[in-house]
Amino acid sequence: LLGRISRDAATGKRFSEDPGGSGYSRFLNIATAIGLLFLGVAAVKYGDTLMPGRLAASIPQGAALIFSLLVSLASLGIAAYQTIAVRLAGALTLSQPFIAQLMLLKRTCFALGMILISPPLLLFALCPQGTGGVWFCIIAVELAAAAVLYLKETLNLFLSKKVSILHWFLYLCTVEVFPVSLLWLLAVR
């Protein structure tokens, strides 16, 4: 996955399509589905660490599963919005090959992040309430590294296609940050 994300040093080209047929695409689809489910697990466990002990004990066990699935569905809704927004922008600007590269890069980065974060996330989810700070720190470091890698590679993609940094910044604000911040604002209220 790291080889597919970063540039090929010899040719300077990016992977623009699935080189091995549908096997790689199938892997990305499975990794995305598992990653969306793990986002729900992460939200439930993080919410568990923020709740007082007596309040957490009063919540039935089934509520955690329902909340986890709701978070996964909300994440799926965010991904659908992002895909529609990017595809619409690609259709309006007649730049479908660029959009295909951007979507493949995004899916590959998400799969890489999911593979890196899954083991510590599962160990963190199995920790009793109030423990597991080390696993949480490891998850935070891995998330930050994946985010930096994604930002670096999208910037390189935009610059290699001679698209201005302003458009990259607008892409990040409209497609990546806006739906997540809107959902966070609704959750905090």
Secondary structure, DSSP 8 states (H G I E B T S, - for coil): -HHHHS--TTT-----S-TTTHHHHHHHHHHHHHHHHHHHHHHHHHHHHHS-HHHHHHS-HHHHHHHHHHHHHHHHHHHHHHHHHHHHHHHHHT-HHHHHHHHHHHHHHHHHHHHHHHHHHHHHHHS-TT--HHHHHHHHHHHHHHHHHHHHHHHHHHHHTT--HHHHHHHIIIIIIHHHHHHHHHHH-
